[in-house]
């Protein structure tokens, strides 16, 4: 049986996006998974809370809530309608998990409104 703690550790978070609007994307960085959950603040001050739930061998469902309430005043997220917003946004994806020894890589695609985000998280 796969446990939530099987993913515990520090990860590098990188993303590629189809977004080509005026707002700079600033969500990449580092996060630590503990017990299937993360909490981090990105370089703009946006708070991210994510959960990781195993749904099958080699697959986890990730749900991330981005809350910009304490972010810089000029920071906005993009809503599902494609417009900038200061409201919290929820992103979900099923991530493929690959392991080699202590190294873990998770990859997934988030489709949100007209935007497609390719997300990679690497540990080790």
Long-range contacts (C-beta under 8 A, 24 or more apart in sequence): 2-54, 2-57, 3-54, 4-35, 4-36, 4-52, 4-53, 4-54, 5-35, 5-36, 6-54, 7-33, 7-36, 7-52, 7-60, 7-97, 7-104, 7-106, 7-123, 8-33, 8-34, 8-35, 9-33, 9-104, 9-123, 9-124, 10-123, 11-104, 11-106, 11-121, 11-122, 11-123, 12-121, 12-122, 12-123, 13-119, 13-120, 13-121, 14-119, 14-120, 14-121, 14-122, 15-117, 15-118, 15-119, 15-120, 16-117, 16-118, 17-115, 17-116, 17-117, 17-118, 18-114, 18-115, 18-116, 18-117, 19-78, 19-115, 19-117, 21-78, 21-82, 23-76, 23-78, 23-84, 26-75, 27-66, 31-121, 41-70, 44-68, 44-71, 44-72, 44-75, 45-70, 45-71, 45-72, 45-75, 46-70, 46-71, 46-75, 46-77, 47-71, 52-95, 55-94, 58-96, 58-97, 58-98, 59-94, 59-95, 59-96, 59-97, 60-94, 60-95, 60-97, 60-106, 61-92, 61-93, 61-94, 61-95, 62-92, 62-93, 62-94, 62-95, 62-106, 62-108, 62-119, 63-90, 63-91, 63-92, 64-90, 64-91, 64-92, 65-89, 65-90, 65-91, 66-90, 66-91, 78-112, 78-113, 78-115, 79-113, 80-112, 80-113, 81-113, 82-113, 82-114, 82-115, 91-117, 93-119, 95-119, 95-121
